[in-house]
Amino acid sequence: MKLIKTAGLAIAIVFLLSNIASAQSLSEGLKENLGKFNNFLENGEYENYTKVIDFLVFSLLFISIYMIGVRYAFRQLNKPEKLIAVVLGLMSALLLVAQGKSILSLVPLIALFLYFLLFTLIWWLLKGINSKLGRFLLALLLTLLVILLIEGWISGALEELAGQIA
């Protein structure tokens, strides 16, 4: 009898609340939120939050770097070591933002990082060469050659595009 009363009460609550509740489909919600995010970026509203954005990006970057460092320093990654990495990451981010540094100051370093990754890939591909110096010089030479080819291709493509526009 008690089970029937509880079930009846639950059904009554569901019927009463069904008139109040409404939900949109996933695609409608995604479309609406992406539109709001696009307007947020297009209208420059993010400029009010640049320091918060910089802090979040720097925090994630430094916490990741410190997590890697802590694993090598302590040979393990337990809760105290993770806490050390998180605190160091947050403090590093706070200090950079307090000094007025922005994530945009790291943009020129992206190209250098990509060049380093290209050099590492070529170094790995040349693993059959026994001479370390020869392998290094050949990898460096091939990396510079690929960089020059890519930059020449990009500048040629940009000149061709500019010629088409004019």
Secondary structure, 3 states (H helix, E strand, C coil): CHHHHHHHHHHHHHHHHHCCCCCCCHHHHHHHHHHHHHHHHHCCHHHHHHHHHHHHHHHHHHHHHHHHHHHHHHCCCCHHHHHHHHHHHHHHHHHHHHCCCCHHHHHHHHHHHHHHHHHHHHHHHCCCCCCHHHHHHHHHHHHHHHHHHHHHHHHHHHHHHHHHHC
